[in-house]
Amino acid sequence: MALPAEIISLAAQVVDDLRARGETLSTAESLTAGAVSSAIVTIAGASDVFVGSTTAYRDEIKISHLGVDPAIITEHTSVSEEVAIAMAQGALKSFGTTWAIGTTGVAGPNPLDGHPVGMVWVAIAGPVCQSIELSLSGERESVRNAATASAIATFARILRHRA
């Protein structure tokens, strides 16, 4: 997946802000399948701030590698705010970073567990925690690109507005 210039620009801002703060980042990605971490490491010097990522496409990986409670998945499905938050918190713990971004959703082409294509949850965990729900449209690649851009843009705004 080719990353649009907008995503690369936001990633550069994130890397610069994290470096200036002496903070670190990890990711836990499902539908974005590593696109968020890929965008971050496209930036020269990202190794100063980026620690690692888990691509947890299947529920059993969310559980075994990120420590997501299976009861949360059973109760809310893997496409939920609760799972996005648990994924981000799992990355924080696993990688020992200041911040983590978690993404989960439905890229398509078919609905999943009753959720429509384009339903996405992004969670940011760290000194400030926030989650957002996205309702995206388009084909698989455009949904994944928009989810990636939204995750990075949300995190960039949090960093910019955090004292």
RODO-2510 file (C-alpha; in nm, 4 decimals, decimal comma):
residues 163
     n   res          X          Y          Z
     1     m     0,0000     0,0000     0,0000
     2     a     0,1502     0,3306    -0,1108
     3     l     0,1222     0,5895     0,1632
     4     p    -0,0204     0,9282     0,0600
     5     a     0,1912     1,2387     0,1219
     6     e    -0,0607     1,3590     0,3830
     7     i     0,0076     1,0521     0,5976
     8     i     0,3857     1,0895     0,5650
     9     s     0,3639     1,4570     0,6646
    10     l     0,1609     1,3717     0,9758
    11     a     0,4034     1,0913     1,0626
    12     a     0,6957     1,3355     1,0418
    13     q     0,5154     1,5697     1,2806
    14     v     0,4558     1,2815     1,5243
    15     v     0,8207     1,1712     1,5146
    16     d     0,9425     1,5294     1,5680
    17     d     0,7007     1,5898     1,8568
    18     l     0,7875     1,2611     2,0286
    19     r     1,1614     1,3243     1,9892
    20     a     1,1262     1,6750     2,1374
    21     r     0,9412     1,5272     2,4365
    22     g     1,1692     1,2283     2,4870
    23     e     0,8700     0,9956     2,4488
    24     t     0,8187     0,6662     2,2664
    25     l     0,5490     0,4988     2,0584
    26     s     0,4279     0,1479     1,9779
    27     t     0,1287     0,0256     1,7777
    28     a    -0,1205    -0,2600     1,7878
    29     e    -0,2879    -0,2880     1,4502
    30     s    -0,5615    -0,5003     1,3030
    31     l    -0,7292    -0,3592     0,9891
    32     t    -0,4360    -0,1242     0,9197
    33     a    -0,2046    -0,4292     0,9271
    34     g     0,1088    -0,2345     1,0074
    35     a     0,0362     0,0730     0,7931
    36     v     0,0488     0,3069     1,0947
    37     s     0,3885     0,1759     1,2034
    38     s     0,5056     0,1727     0,8411
    39     a     0,4175     0,5400     0,8038
    40     i     0,6030     0,6264     1,1240
    41     v     0,9210     0,4389     1,0277
    42     t     0,9219     0,6000     0,6832
    43     i     1,0536     0,9071     0,8644
    44     a     1,4304     0,9296     0,9062
    45     g     1,5201     0,9062     1,2742
    46     a     1,1998     0,7235     1,3704
    47     s     1,4124     0,4731     1,5610
    48     d     1,4635     0,7451     1,8219
    49     v     1,0968     0,7178     1,9178
    50     f     0,9365     0,4097     1,7626
    51     v     0,9820     0,0870     1,9597
    52     g     0,7691    -0,1780     1,7877
    53     s     0,4359    -0,3021     1,6654
    54     t     0,2084    -0,6018     1,6759
    55     t    -0,0144    -0,6744     1,3793
    56     a    -0,2966    -0,8692     1,5387
    57     y    -0,5312    -0,9593     1,2571
    58     r    -0,6852    -1,2588     1,4331
    59     d    -0,8558    -1,2534     1,7702
    60     e    -0,6252    -1,5210     1,9117
    61     i    -0,3258    -1,2901     1,8467
    62     k    -0,5033    -0,9977     2,0125
    63     i    -0,5466    -1,2255     2,3143
    64     s    -0,2065    -1,4004     2,3218
    65     h     0,0227    -1,1141     2,2152
    66     l    -0,1602    -0,8071     2,3425
    67     g    -0,3392    -0,9490     2,6456
    68     v    -0,6883    -0,8567     2,5256
    69     d    -0,9402    -1,0272     2,7532
    70     p    -1,1369    -1,2818     2,5462
    71     a    -1,4529    -1,1782     2,7344
    72     i    -1,4220    -0,8292     2,5845
    73     i    -1,4139    -0,9763     2,2338
    74     t    -1,7054    -1,2066     2,3134
    75     e    -1,9147    -0,9263     2,4587
    76     h    -1,8276    -0,6426     2,2183
    77     t    -1,6731    -0,8186     1,9102
    78     s    -1,3246    -0,7459     1,7828
    79     v    -1,4547    -0,4356     1,6028
    80     s    -1,5256    -0,2232     1,9083
    81     e    -1,3993     0,0644     2,1142
    82     e    -1,3265    -0,1726     2,4013
    83     v    -1,1003    -0,3920     2,1884
    84     a    -0,9188    -0,0943     2,0320
    85     i    -0,8458     0,0388     2,3809
    86     a    -0,7350    -0,3033     2,5090
    87     m    -0,5057    -0,3431     2,2067
    88     a    -0,3425    -0,0038     2,2668
    89     q    -0,3033    -0,0773     2,6377
    90     g    -0,1541    -0,4153     2,5520
    91     a     0,1038    -0,2505     2,3271
    92     l     0,1917    -0,0033     2,6040
    93     k     0,2580    -0,2911     2,8409
    94     s     0,4289    -0,5182     2,5881
    95     f     0,6666    -0,2557     2,4488
    96     g     0,7012    -0,0333     2,7560
    97     t     0,6342     0,2833     2,5573
    98     t     0,4952     0,6196     2,6574
    99     w     0,2197     0,5993     2,3947
   100     a     0,0440     0,3360     2,1855
   101     i    -0,2015     0,3447     1,8982
   102     g    -0,4546     0,0638     1,8511
   103     t    -0,6638     0,0113     1,5365
   104     t    -0,9453    -0,2298     1,4642
   105     g    -1,2271    -0,2310     1,2127
   106     v    -1,3680    -0,3628     0,8870
   107     a    -1,1783    -0,2800     0,5684
   108     g    -1,3966    -0,4990     0,3475
   109     p    -1,4963    -0,6201     0,1069
   110     n    -1,7590    -0,7808     0,3341
   111     p    -1,9164    -0,6863     0,6686
   112     l    -1,7764    -0,8596     0,9794
   113     d    -1,9676    -0,9716     1,2889
   114     g    -2,2579    -0,7443     1,1982
   115     h    -2,0345    -0,4406     1,1460
   116     p    -2,0411    -0,2647     0,8079
   117     v    -1,7405    -0,2099     0,5867
   118     g    -1,5753     0,1134     0,6949
   119     m    -1,6505     0,0880     1,0667
   120     v    -1,3216     0,1597     1,2447
   121     w    -1,2078     0,2217     1,6008
   122     v    -0,8807     0,3959     1,6842
   123     a    -0,7501     0,4165     2,0404
   124     i    -0,4601     0,6188     2,1743
   125     a    -0,3247     0,5078     2,5116
   126     g    -0,0662     0,6838     2,7243
   127     p    -0,0588     0,9932     2,9447
   128     v    -0,3826     1,0934     2,7682
   129     c    -0,6227     0,8267     2,6464
   130     q    -0,8718     0,8795     2,3675
   131     s    -1,0707     0,6685     2,1252
   132     i    -1,2573     0,7594     1,8089
   133     e    -1,5077     0,5798     1,5915
   134     l    -1,4857     0,6267     1,2168
   135     s    -1,7438     0,5510     0,9539
   136     l    -1,5473     0,5357     0,6301
   137     s    -1,6560     0,4641     0,2767
   138     g    -1,4825     0,3298    -0,0289
   139     e    -1,2949     0,0215    -0,1285
   140     r    -1,0597    -0,1734     0,0952
   141     e    -0,7438     0,0291     0,0257
   142     s    -0,9178     0,3639     0,0714
   143     v    -1,0692     0,2476     0,4032
   144     r    -0,7275     0,1319     0,5248
   145     n    -0,5574     0,4548     0,4081
   146     a    -0,8235     0,6698     0,5751
   147     a    -0,7997     0,4678     0,8980
   148     t    -0,4203     0,5041     0,8959
   149     a    -0,4380     0,8776     0,8298
   150     s    -0,7019     0,9248     1,1004
   151     a    -0,5001     0,7301     1,3574
   152     i    -0,1857     0,9337     1,2930
   153     a    -0,3763     1,2645     1,2702
   154     t    -0,5583     1,1970     1,5979
   155     f    -0,2312     1,1173     1,7714
   156     a    -0,0636     1,4250     1,6190
   157     r    -0,3445     1,6462     1,7553
   158     i    -0,3135     1,4911     2,1008
   159     l     0,0611     1,5598     2,1047
   160     r     0,0169     1,9135     1,9724
   161     h    -0,2461     2,0065     2,2329
   162     r    -0,0855     1,8326     2,5296
   163     a     0,0961     2,0773     2,7577
***
